[in-house]
């Protein structure tokens, strides 16, 4: 919510537009986090596909009346990889935007 944007700059968002974008970003983040966490609030079904390796997981759920989401099928896919570095080094890498 920077106040350093000139009022003459017509490409910038208004204050209300900025708030709306921040609310949208917060909803998207909340939906993503609640979607990938192992919560009992939402029932996920594992999608079995013969070509997936053991370290890949694809899950689906039916969205009926979640606010902020259109009704339909939600698909989530995940995998894991082994990184040959220490946990601390990986954490430092992800935390520091100059290294990424």
For each residue, the residues with C-beta under 8 A, 3 or more apart:
1: 15 18 19 22
2: 5
3:
4:
5: 2 9 12
6: 9 12
7:
8:
9: 5 6 12
10:
11:
12: 5 6 9
13: 17 18 21
14: 17 18
15: 1 18 19
16: 19 20
17: 13 14 20 21
18: 1 13 14 15 21 22
19: 1 15 16 22 23
20: 16 17 23 24
21: 13 17 18 24 25
22: 1 18 19 25 26
23: 19 20 26 27
24: 20 21 27 28
25: 21 22 28 29
26: 22 23 29 30
27: 23 24 30 31 68
28: 24 25 31 32
29: 25 26 32 33
30: 26 27 33 34
31: 27 28 34 35 66 68 69
32: 28 29 35 36
33: 29 30 36 37
34: 30 31 37 39 41 42
35: 31 32 42 74 76
36: 32 33 76 78
37: 33 34
38:
39: 34 42
40:
41: 34
42: 34 35 39 61
43: 61
44: 59 60 61 76
45: 59 60 61
46: 57 58 59
47: 58 59 60 75
48:
49: 52 58
50:
51:
52: 49 56 57 58
53: 56
54:
55: 79 80 81
56: 52 53 77 78 79
57: 46 52 77 78 79
58: 46 47 49 52 75 76 77
59: 44 45 46 47 75 76 77
60: 44 45 47 73 74 75 76
61: 42 43 44 45 73 74 76
62: 72 73 74
63: 66 69 70 71 72 73 74
64: 71
65: 71
66: 31 63 69
67:
68: 27 31
69: 31 63 66 74
70: 63
71: 63 64 65
72: 62 63
73: 60 61 62 63
74: 35 60 61 62 63 69
75: 47 58 59 60
76: 35 36 44 58 59 60 61
77: 56 57 58 59
78: 36 56 57
79: 55 56 57
80: 55
81: 55
82:
83: 90
84:
85: 89 90 93
86: 89 90
87: 90 91
88: 91 92
89: 85 86 92 93
90: 83 85 86 87 93 94
91: 87 88 94 95
92: 88 89 95 96 99
93: 85 89 90 96 99 100
94: 90 91 100
95: 91 92
96: 92 93 99 100
97: 100
98:
99: 92 93 96
100: 93 94 96 97
